Amino acid sequence: MKKEAFAILEPGSPLMTQAIDALRRYHEAQAAGQSVEEVERLRLKAEGFSRLSRSSNFGCWGTGMTRFTSSQ
């Protein structure tokens, strides 16, 4: 179980690679002066991968995100 949990966190994992690539594309688009719409699209994509990565990391430890959210 412990070995499987750390597999998600390894730098070469597909999810981690996708998140880093999406963030890189977002920053490259900003630097290149691409359209606001394209930069925003890439930002949302990078944010989605980041959230997915965090969600998967919490899930592998069995805590889940809901444990840390406050009720309103």
PDB file with one MODEL, atoms N, CA, C and O in Angstrom:
MODEL        1
ATOM      1  N   MET A   1       0.820  -1.193   0.000  1.00  0.00           N
ATOM      2  CA  MET A   1       0.000   0.000   0.000  1.00  0.00           C
ATOM      3  C   MET A   1       0.864   1.257   0.000  1.00  0.00           C
ATOM      4  O   MET A   1       0.617   2.179  -0.778  1.00  0.00           O
ATOM      5  N   LYS A   2       1.866   1.301   0.859  1.00  0.00           N
ATOM      6  CA  LYS A   2       2.704   2.485   0.966  1.00  0.00           C
ATOM      7  C   LYS A   2       3.419   2.761  -0.359  1.00  0.00           C
ATOM      8  O   LYS A   2       3.504   3.912  -0.788  1.00  0.00           O
ATOM      9  N   LYS A   3       3.925   1.726  -1.001  1.00  0.00           N
ATOM     10  CA  LYS A   3       4.627   1.887  -2.269  1.00  0.00           C
ATOM     11  C   LYS A   3       3.680   2.426  -3.336  1.00  0.00           C
ATOM     12  O   LYS A   3       4.082   3.272  -4.135  1.00  0.00           O
ATOM     13  N   GLU A   4       2.427   1.955  -3.367  1.00  0.00           N
ATOM     14  CA  GLU A   4       1.444   2.433  -4.333  1.00  0.00           C
ATOM     15  C   GLU A   4       1.118   3.900  -4.096  1.00  0.00           C
ATOM     16  O   GLU A   4       0.948   4.651  -5.057  1.00  0.00           O
ATOM     17  N   ALA A   5       1.028   4.323  -2.851  1.00  0.00           N
ATOM     18  CA  ALA A   5       0.710   5.707  -2.532  1.00  0.00           C
ATOM     19  C   ALA A   5       1.790   6.645  -3.052  1.00  0.00           C
ATOM     20  O   ALA A   5       1.477   7.708  -3.589  1.00  0.00           O
ATOM     21  N   PHE A   6       3.044   6.272  -2.901  1.00  0.00           N
ATOM     22  CA  PHE A   6       4.130   7.134  -3.352  1.00  0.00           C
ATOM     23  C   PHE A   6       4.277   7.145  -4.872  1.00  0.00           C
ATOM     24  O   PHE A   6       4.896   8.063  -5.411  1.00  0.00           O
ATOM     25  N   ALA A   7       3.737   6.169  -5.571  1.00  0.00           N
ATOM     26  CA  ALA A   7       3.828   6.134  -7.034  1.00  0.00           C
ATOM     27  C   ALA A   7       3.161   7.346  -7.648  1.00  0.00           C
ATOM     28  O   ALA A   7       3.632   7.842  -8.672  1.00  0.00           O
ATOM     29  N   ILE A   8       2.083   7.842  -7.062  1.00  0.00           N
ATOM     30  CA  ILE A   8       1.394   9.031  -7.582  1.00  0.00           C
ATOM     31  C   ILE A   8       2.275  10.259  -7.429  1.00  0.00           C
ATOM     32  O   ILE A   8       2.209  11.168  -8.257  1.00  0.00           O
ATOM     33  N   LEU A   9       3.087  10.306  -6.404  1.00  0.00           N
ATOM     34  CA  LEU A   9       3.895  11.480  -6.109  1.00  0.00           C
ATOM     35  C   LEU A   9       5.223  11.515  -6.856  1.00  0.00           C
ATOM     36  O   LEU A   9       5.906  12.539  -6.847  1.00  0.00           O
ATOM     37  N   GLU A  10       5.595  10.426  -7.496  1.00  0.00           N
ATOM     38  CA  GLU A  10       6.873  10.378  -8.187  1.00  0.00           C
ATOM     39  C   GLU A  10       6.887  11.368  -9.343  1.00  0.00           C
ATOM     40  O   GLU A  10       5.878  11.524 -10.031  1.00  0.00           O
ATOM     41  N   PRO A  11       8.016  12.043  -9.571  1.00  0.00           N
ATOM     42  CA  PRO A  11       8.114  13.038 -10.625  1.00  0.00           C
ATOM     43  C   PRO A  11       7.751  12.521 -12.018  1.00  0.00           C
ATOM     44  O   PRO A  11       7.246  13.294 -12.832  1.00  0.00           O
ATOM     45  N   GLY A  12       7.985  11.262 -12.317  1.00  0.00           N
ATOM     46  CA  GLY A  12       7.705  10.737 -13.641  1.00  0.00           C
ATOM     47  C   GLY A  12       6.291  10.217 -13.832  1.00  0.00           C
ATOM     48  O   GLY A  12       5.969   9.702 -14.902  1.00  0.00           O
ATOM     49  N   SER A  13       5.434  10.340 -12.817  1.00  0.00           N
ATOM     50  CA  SER A  13       4.075   9.816 -12.942  1.00  0.00           C
ATOM     51  C   SER A  13       3.317  10.593 -14.015  1.00  0.00           C
ATOM     52  O   SER A  13       3.534  11.794 -14.168  1.00  0.00           O
ATOM     53  N   PRO A  14       2.438   9.934 -14.753  1.00  0.00           N
ATOM     54  CA  PRO A  14       1.710  10.603 -15.838  1.00  0.00           C
ATOM     55  C   PRO A  14       0.914  11.826 -15.374  1.00  0.00           C
ATOM     56  O   PRO A  14       0.896  12.843 -16.068  1.00  0.00           O
ATOM     57  N   LEU A  15       0.268  11.745 -14.235  1.00  0.00           N
ATOM     58  CA  LEU A  15      -0.518  12.873 -13.745  1.00  0.00           C
ATOM     59  C   LEU A  15       0.371  14.068 -13.421  1.00  0.00           C
ATOM     60  O   LEU A  15       0.044  15.207 -13.756  1.00  0.00           O
ATOM     61  N   MET A  16       1.489  13.799 -12.770  1.00  0.00           N
ATOM     62  CA  MET A  16       2.420  14.871 -12.432  1.00  0.00           C
ATOM     63  C   MET A  16       3.001  15.491 -13.706  1.00  0.00           C
ATOM     64  O   MET A  16       3.144  16.710 -13.792  1.00  0.00           O
ATOM     65  N   THR A  17       3.330  14.667 -14.683  1.00  0.00           N
ATOM     66  CA  THR A  17       3.878  15.151 -15.946  1.00  0.00           C
ATOM     67  C   THR A  17       2.867  16.023 -16.670  1.00  0.00           C
ATOM     68  O   THR A  17       3.229  17.073 -17.202  1.00  0.00           O
ATOM     69  N   GLN A  18       1.607  15.609 -16.700  1.00  0.00           N
ATOM     70  CA  GLN A  18       0.564  16.403 -17.360  1.00  0.00           C
ATOM     71  C   GLN A  18       0.372  17.747 -16.662  1.00  0.00           C
ATOM     72  O   GLN A  18       0.207  18.771 -17.325  1.00  0.00           O
ATOM     73  N   ALA A  19       0.391  17.752 -15.344  1.00  0.00           N
ATOM     74  CA  ALA A  19       0.220  18.996 -14.595  1.00  0.00           C
ATOM     75  C   ALA A  19       1.370  19.960 -14.874  1.00  0.00           C
ATOM     76  O   ALA A  19       1.146  21.153 -15.077  1.00  0.00           O
ATOM     77  N   ILE A  20       2.580  19.454 -14.885  1.00  0.00           N
ATOM     78  CA  ILE A  20       3.750  20.307 -15.140  1.00  0.00           C
ATOM     79  C   ILE A  20       3.740  20.816 -16.583  1.00  0.00           C
ATOM     80  O   ILE A  20       4.040  21.985 -16.823  1.00  0.00           O
ATOM     81  N   ASP A  21       3.403  19.961 -17.535  1.00  0.00           N
ATOM     82  CA  ASP A  21       3.329  20.382 -18.937  1.00  0.00           C
ATOM     83  C   ASP A  21       2.275  21.460 -19.140  1.00  0.00           C
ATOM     84  O   ASP A  21       2.508  22.426 -19.867  1.00  0.00           O
ATOM     85  N   ALA A  22       1.124  21.306 -18.508  1.00  0.00           N
ATOM     86  CA  ALA A  22       0.057  22.299 -18.639  1.00  0.00           C
ATOM     87  C   ALA A  22       0.500  23.638 -18.060  1.00  0.00           C
ATOM     88  O   ALA A  22       0.222  24.687 -18.642  1.00  0.00           O
ATOM     89  N   LEU A  23       1.181  23.612 -16.931  1.00  0.00           N
ATOM     90  CA  LEU A  23       1.669  24.851 -16.322  1.00  0.00           C
ATOM     91  C   LEU A  23       2.731  25.506 -17.203  1.00  0.00           C
ATOM     92  O   LEU A  23       2.760  26.728 -17.349  1.00  0.00           O
ATOM     93  N   ARG A  24       3.599  24.686 -17.788  1.00  0.00           N
ATOM     94  CA  ARG A  24       4.629  25.210 -18.686  1.00  0.00           C
ATOM     95  C   ARG A  24       3.999  25.895 -19.907  1.00  0.00           C
ATOM     96  O   ARG A  24       4.412  26.988 -20.294  1.00  0.00           O
ATOM     97  N   ARG A  25       2.989  25.239 -20.513  1.00  0.00           N
ATOM     98  CA  ARG A  25       2.317  25.822 -21.681  1.00  0.00           C
ATOM     99  C   ARG A  25       1.626  27.143 -21.333  1.00  0.00           C
ATOM    100  O   ARG A  25       1.621  28.078 -22.134  1.00  0.00           O
ATOM    101  N   TYR A  26       1.052  27.212 -20.152  1.00  0.00           N
ATOM    102  CA  TYR A  26       0.405  28.437 -19.689  1.00  0.00           C
ATOM    103  C   TYR A  26       1.424  29.578 -19.588  1.00  0.00           C
ATOM    104  O   TYR A  26       1.177  30.676 -20.086  1.00  0.00           O
ATOM    105  N   HIS A  27       2.556  29.321 -18.951  1.00  0.00           N
ATOM    106  CA  HIS A  27       3.580  30.360 -18.798  1.00  0.00           C
ATOM    107  C   HIS A  27       4.194  30.748 -20.139  1.00  0.00           C
ATOM    108  O   HIS A  27       4.505  31.919 -20.355  1.00  0.00           O
ATOM    109  N   GLU A  28       4.370  29.801 -21.025  1.00  0.00           N
ATOM    110  CA  GLU A  28       4.890  30.107 -22.358  1.00  0.00           C
ATOM    111  C   GLU A  28       3.922  30.996 -23.134  1.00  0.00           C
ATOM    112  O   GLU A  28       4.351  31.913 -23.836  1.00  0.00           O
ATOM    113  N   ALA A  29       2.634  30.735 -23.016  1.00  0.00           N
ATOM    114  CA  ALA A  29       1.621  31.544 -23.700  1.00  0.00           C
ATOM    115  C   ALA A  29       1.625  32.972 -23.161  1.00  0.00           C
ATOM    116  O   ALA A  29       1.504  33.929 -23.927  1.00  0.00           O
ATOM    117  N   GLN A  30       1.763  33.114 -21.848  1.00  0.00           N
ATOM    118  CA  GLN A  30       1.858  34.448 -21.254  1.00  0.00           C
ATOM    119  C   GLN A  30       3.070  35.198 -21.798  1.00  0.00           C
ATOM    120  O   GLN A  30       2.961  36.353 -22.211  1.00  0.00           O
ATOM    121  N   ALA A  31       4.217  34.540 -21.796  1.00  0.00           N
ATOM    122  CA  ALA A  31       5.470  35.164 -22.236  1.00  0.00           C
ATOM    123  C   ALA A  31       5.436  35.516 -23.714  1.00  0.00           C
ATOM    124  O   ALA A  31       6.041  36.503 -24.134  1.00  0.00           O
ATOM    125  N   ALA A  32       4.730  34.713 -24.507  1.00  0.00           N
ATOM    126  CA  ALA A  32       4.663  34.939 -25.950  1.00  0.00           C
ATOM    127  C   ALA A  32       3.626  35.990 -26.316  1.00  0.00           C
ATOM    128  O   ALA A  32       3.525  36.387 -27.476  1.00  0.00           O
ATOM    129  N   GLY A  33       2.856  36.440 -25.331  1.00  0.00           N
ATOM    130  CA  GLY A  33       1.846  37.463 -25.603  1.00  0.00           C
ATOM    131  C   GLY A  33       0.649  36.942 -26.382  1.00  0.00           C
ATOM    132  O   GLY A  33       0.039  37.679 -27.156  1.00  0.00           O
ATOM    133  N   GLN A  34       0.310  35.667 -26.176  1.00  0.00           N
ATOM    134  CA  GLN A  34      -0.853  35.110 -26.864  1.00  0.00           C
ATOM    135  C   GLN A  34      -2.126  35.787 -26.358  1.00  0.00           C
ATOM    136  O   GLN A  34      -2.109  36.510 -25.362  1.00  0.00           O
ATOM    137  N   SER A  35      -3.217  35.539 -27.055  1.00  0.00           N
ATOM    138  CA  SER A  35      -4.483  36.197 -26.731  1.00  0.00           C
ATOM    139  C   SER A  35      -4.912  35.902 -25.296  1.00  0.00           C
ATOM    140  O   SER A  35      -4.547  34.883 -24.710  1.00  0.00           O
ATOM    141  N   VAL A  36      -5.694  36.825 -24.759  1.00  0.00           N
ATOM    142  CA  VAL A  36      -6.201  36.670 -23.402  1.00  0.00           C
ATOM    143  C   VAL A  36      -7.018  35.383 -23.290  1.00  0.00           C
ATOM    144  O   VAL A  36      -6.940  34.677 -22.285  1.00  0.00           O
ATOM    145  N   GLU A  37      -7.789  35.088 -24.312  1.00  0.00           N
ATOM    146  CA  GLU A  37      -8.622  33.888 -24.298  1.00  0.00           C
ATOM    147  C   GLU A  37      -7.775  32.622 -24.247  1.00  0.00           C
ATOM    148  O   GLU A  37      -8.094  31.690 -23.509  1.00  0.00           O
ATOM    149  N   GLU A  38      -6.703  32.584 -25.024  1.00  0.00           N
ATOM    150  CA  GLU A  38      -5.825  31.405 -25.051  1.00  0.00           C
ATOM    151  C   GLU A  38      -5.093  31.244 -23.724  1.00  0.00           C
ATOM    152  O   GLU A  38      -4.972  30.130 -23.213  1.00  0.00           O
ATOM    153  N   VAL A  39      -4.609  32.339 -23.170  1.00  0.00           N
ATOM    154  CA  VAL A  39      -3.911  32.278 -21.882  1.00  0.00           C
ATOM    155  C   VAL A  39      -4.873  31.797 -20.794  1.00  0.00           C
ATOM    156  O   VAL A  39      -4.508  30.980 -19.950  1.00  0.00           O
ATOM    157  N   GLU A  40      -6.101  32.310 -20.823  1.00  0.00           N
ATOM    158  CA  GLU A  40      -7.087  31.890 -19.821  1.00  0.00           C
ATOM    159  C   GLU A  40      -7.441  30.413 -19.981  1.00  0.00           C
ATOM    160  O   GLU A  40      -7.588  29.700 -18.988  1.00  0.00           O
ATOM    161  N   ARG A  41      -7.576  29.954 -21.212  1.00  0.00           N
ATOM    162  CA  ARG A  41      -7.868  28.536 -21.472  1.00  0.00           C
ATOM    163  C   ARG A  41      -6.763  27.654 -20.895  1.00  0.00           C
ATOM    164  O   ARG A  41      -7.034  26.636 -20.259  1.00  0.00           O
ATOM    165  N   LEU A  42      -5.524  28.057 -21.127  1.00  0.00           N
ATOM    166  CA  LEU A  42      -4.394  27.283 -20.625  1.00  0.00           C
ATOM    167  C   LEU A  42      -4.284  27.361 -19.101  1.00  0.00           C
ATOM    168  O   LEU A  42      -3.886  26.394 -18.451  1.00  0.00           O
ATOM    169  N   ARG A  43      -4.635  28.505 -18.544  1.00  0.00           N
ATOM    170  CA  ARG A  43      -4.626  28.651 -17.086  1.00  0.00           C
ATOM    171  C   ARG A  43      -5.637  27.704 -16.446  1.00  0.00           C
ATOM    172  O   ARG A  43      -5.337  27.035 -15.457  1.00  0.00           O
ATOM    173  N   LEU A  44      -6.831  27.656 -17.021  1.00  0.00           N
ATOM    174  CA  LEU A  44      -7.864  26.775 -16.489  1.00  0.00           C
ATOM    175  C   LEU A  44      -7.463  25.306 -16.609  1.00  0.00           C
ATOM    176  O   LEU A  44      -7.727  24.502 -15.715  1.00  0.00           O
ATOM    177  N   LYS A  45      -6.830  24.976 -17.714  1.00  0.00           N
ATOM    178  CA  LYS A  45      -6.371  23.599 -17.904  1.00  0.00           C
ATOM    179  C   LYS A  45      -5.300  23.250 -16.871  1.00  0.00           C
ATOM    180  O   LYS A  45      -5.343  22.177 -16.270  1.00  0.00           O
ATOM    181  N   ALA A  46      -4.340  24.155 -16.665  1.00  0.00           N
ATOM    182  CA  ALA A  46      -3.280  23.918 -15.679  1.00  0.00           C
ATOM    183  C   ALA A  46      -3.865  23.815 -14.277  1.00  0.00           C
ATOM    184  O   ALA A  46      -3.448  22.970 -13.486  1.00  0.00           O
ATOM    185  N   GLU A  47      -4.829  24.674 -13.973  1.00  0.00           N
ATOM    186  CA  GLU A  47      -5.465  24.641 -12.655  1.00  0.00           C
ATOM    187  C   GLU A  47      -6.209  23.319 -12.446  1.00  0.00           C
ATOM    188  O   GLU A  47      -6.182  22.745 -11.357  1.00  0.00           O
ATOM    189  N   GLY A  48      -6.866  22.852 -13.493  1.00  0.00           N
ATOM    190  CA  GLY A  48      -7.577  21.573 -13.405  1.00  0.00           C
ATOM    191  C   GLY A  48      -6.646  20.408 -13.116  1.00  0.00           C
ATOM    192  O   GLY A  48      -6.942  19.561 -12.273  1.00  0.00           O
ATOM    193  N   PHE A  49      -5.524  20.367 -13.817  1.00  0.00           N
ATOM    194  CA  PHE A  49      -4.554  19.297 -13.566  1.00  0.00           C
ATOM    195  C   PHE A  49      -3.976  19.408 -12.159  1.00  0.00           C
ATOM    196  O   PHE A  49      -3.736  18.397 -11.499  1.00  0.00           O
ATOM    197  N   SER A  50      -3.755  20.637 -11.706  1.00  0.00           N
ATOM    198  CA  SER A  50      -3.224  20.836 -10.361  1.00  0.00           C
ATOM    199  C   SER A  50      -4.209  20.328  -9.313  1.00  0.00           C
ATOM    200  O   SER A  50      -3.821  19.647  -8.365  1.00  0.00           O
ATOM    201  N   ARG A  51      -5.482  20.664  -9.489  1.00  0.00           N
ATOM    202  CA  ARG A  51      -6.501  20.199  -8.543  1.00  0.00           C
ATOM    203  C   ARG A  51      -6.620  18.679  -8.575  1.00  0.00           C
ATOM    204  O   ARG A  51      -6.729  18.026  -7.537  1.00  0.00           O
ATOM    205  N   LEU A  52      -6.595  18.135  -9.775  1.00  0.00           N
ATOM    206  CA  LEU A  52      -6.686  16.679  -9.907  1.00  0.00           C
ATOM    207  C   LEU A  52      -5.511  15.999  -9.217  1.00  0.00           C
ATOM    208  O   LEU A  52      -5.676  14.981  -8.545  1.00  0.00           O
ATOM    209  N   SER A  53      -4.334  16.567  -9.388  1.00  0.00           N
ATOM    210  CA  SER A  53      -3.138  16.006  -8.760  1.00  0.00           C
ATOM    211  C   SER A  53      -3.252  16.064  -7.236  1.00  0.00           C
ATOM    212  O   SER A  53      -2.958  15.085  -6.549  1.00  0.00           O
ATOM    213  N   ARG A  54      -3.680  17.214  -6.710  1.00  0.00           N
ATOM    214  CA  ARG A  54      -3.844  17.336  -5.256  1.00  0.00           C
ATOM    215  C   ARG A  54      -4.917  16.388  -4.749  1.00  0.00           C
ATOM    216  O   ARG A  54      -4.755  15.758  -3.704  1.00  0.00           O
ATOM    217  N   SER A  55      -6.014  16.290  -5.490  1.00  0.00           N
ATOM    218  CA  SER A  55      -7.108  15.407  -5.096  1.00  0.00           C
ATOM    219  C   SER A  55      -6.635  13.958  -5.062  1.00  0.00           C
ATOM    220  O   SER A  55      -6.957  13.216  -4.134  1.00  0.00           O
ATOM    221  N   SER A  56      -5.877  13.563  -6.065  1.00  0.00           N
ATOM    222  CA  SER A  56      -5.352  12.197  -6.109  1.00  0.00           C
ATOM    223  C   SER A  56      -4.381  11.950  -4.968  1.00  0.00           C
ATOM    224  O   SER A  56      -4.368  10.870  -4.378  1.00  0.00           O
ATOM    225  N   ASN A  57      -3.571  12.946  -4.657  1.00  0.00           N
ATOM    226  CA  ASN A  57      -2.602  12.785  -3.572  1.00  0.00           C
ATOM    227  C   ASN A  57      -3.303  12.644  -2.232  1.00  0.00           C
ATOM    228  O   ASN A  57      -2.904  11.813  -1.416  1.00  0.00           O
ATOM    229  N   PHE A  58      -4.337  13.435  -1.990  1.00  0.00           N
ATOM    230  CA  PHE A  58      -5.081  13.290  -0.741  1.00  0.00           C
ATOM    231  C   PHE A  58      -5.784  11.945  -0.708  1.00  0.00           C
ATOM    232  O   PHE A  58      -5.821  11.287   0.331  1.00  0.00           O
ATOM    233  N   GLY A  59      -6.344  11.533  -1.842  1.00  0.00           N
ATOM    234  CA  GLY A  59      -7.064  10.273  -1.900  1.00  0.00           C
ATOM    235  C   GLY A  59      -6.173   9.080  -1.629  1.00  0.00           C
ATOM    236  O   GLY A  59      -6.614   8.103  -1.025  1.00  0.00           O
ATOM    237  N   CYS A  60      -4.928   9.144  -2.066  1.00  0.00           N
ATOM    238  CA  CYS A  60      -4.036   8.003  -1.857  1.00  0.00           C
ATOM    239  C   CYS A  60      -3.723   7.802  -0.385  1.00  0.00           C
ATOM    240  O   CYS A  60      -3.359   6.702   0.030  1.00  0.00           O
ATOM    241  N   TRP A  61      -3.860   8.842   0.397  1.00  0.00           N
ATOM    242  CA  TRP A  61      -3.618   8.718   1.835  1.00  0.00           C
ATOM    243  C   TRP A  61      -4.905   8.406   2.593  1.00  0.00           C
ATOM    244  O   TRP A  61      -4.885   8.191   3.805  1.00  0.00           O
ATOM    245  N   GLY A  62      -6.024   8.385   1.869  1.00  0.00           N
ATOM    246  CA  GLY A  62      -7.287   8.024   2.497  1.00  0.00           C
ATOM    247  C   GLY A  62      -7.942   9.141   3.285  1.00  0.00           C
ATOM    248  O   GLY A  62      -8.851   8.885   4.074  1.00  0.00           O
ATOM    249  N   THR A  63      -7.496  10.386   3.085  1.00  0.00           N
ATOM    250  CA  THR A  63      -8.081  11.489   3.845  1.00  0.00           C
ATOM    251  C   THR A  63      -9.214  12.155   3.098  1.00  0.00           C
ATOM    252  O   THR A  63     -10.206  12.547   3.711  1.00  0.00           O
ATOM    253  N   GLY A  64      -9.093  12.292   1.797  1.00  0.00           N
ATOM    254  CA  GLY A  64     -10.133  12.964   1.013  1.00  0.00           C
ATOM    255  C   GLY A  64     -10.137  14.459   1.273  1.00  0.00           C
ATOM    256  O   GLY A  64      -9.758  14.907   2.355  1.00  0.00           O
ATOM    257  N   MET A  65     -10.556  15.216   0.299  1.00  0.00           N
ATOM    258  CA  MET A  65     -10.574  16.671   0.416  1.00  0.00           C
ATOM    259  C   MET A  65     -11.662  17.152   1.370  1.00  0.00           C
ATOM    260  O   MET A  65     -11.479  18.172   2.034  1.00  0.00           O
ATOM    261  N   THR A  66     -12.770  16.458   1.455  1.00  0.00           N
ATOM    262  CA  THR A  66     -13.890  16.932   2.260  1.00  0.00           C
ATOM    263  C   THR A  66     -13.546  17.022   3.741  1.00  0.00           C
ATOM    264  O   THR A  66     -14.157  17.794   4.481  1.00  0.00           O
ATOM    265  N   ARG A  67     -12.595  16.255   4.158  1.00  0.00           N
ATOM    266  CA  ARG A  67     -12.198  16.287   5.572  1.00  0.00           C
ATOM    267  C   ARG A  67     -11.649  17.638   5.973  1.00  0.00           C
ATOM    268  O   ARG A  67     -11.766  18.028   7.135  1.00  0.00           O
ATOM    269  N   PHE A  68     -11.050  18.364   5.040  1.00  0.00           N
ATOM    270  CA  PHE A  68     -10.375  19.619   5.345  1.00  0.00           C
ATOM    271  C   PHE A  68     -11.199  20.849   4.997  1.00  0.00           C
ATOM    272  O   PHE A  68     -10.742  21.969   5.224  1.00  0.00           O
ATOM    273  N   THR A  69     -12.396  20.677   4.454  1.00  0.00           N
ATOM    274  CA  THR A  69     -13.216  21.828   4.097  1.00  0.00           C
ATOM    275  C   THR A  69     -14.127  22.190   5.260  1.00  0.00           C
ATOM    276  O   THR A  69     -14.569  21.323   6.014  1.00  0.00           O
ATOM    277  N   SER A  70     -14.398  23.465   5.391  1.00  0.00           N
ATOM    278  CA  SER A  70     -15.283  23.902   6.460  1.00  0.00           C
ATOM    279  C   SER A  70     -16.719  23.939   5.944  1.00  0.00           C
ATOM    280  O   SER A  70     -16.948  24.213   4.766  1.00  0.00           O
ATOM    281  N   SER A  71     -17.659  23.671   6.796  1.00  0.00           N
ATOM    282  CA  SER A  71     -19.064  23.744   6.403  1.00  0.00           C
ATOM    283  C   SER A  71     -19.542  25.182   6.573  1.00  0.00           C
ATOM    284  O   SER A  71     -19.084  25.907   7.456  1.00  0.00           O
ATOM    285  N   GLN A  72     -20.471  25.575   5.708  1.00  0.00           N
ATOM    286  CA  GLN A  72     -20.974  26.967   5.778  1.00  0.00           C
ATOM    287  C   GLN A  72     -22.424  26.981   6.147  1.00  0.00           C
ATOM    288  O   GLN A  72     -23.024  28.050   6.255  1.00  0.00           O
TER     289      GLN A  72
ENDMDL
END
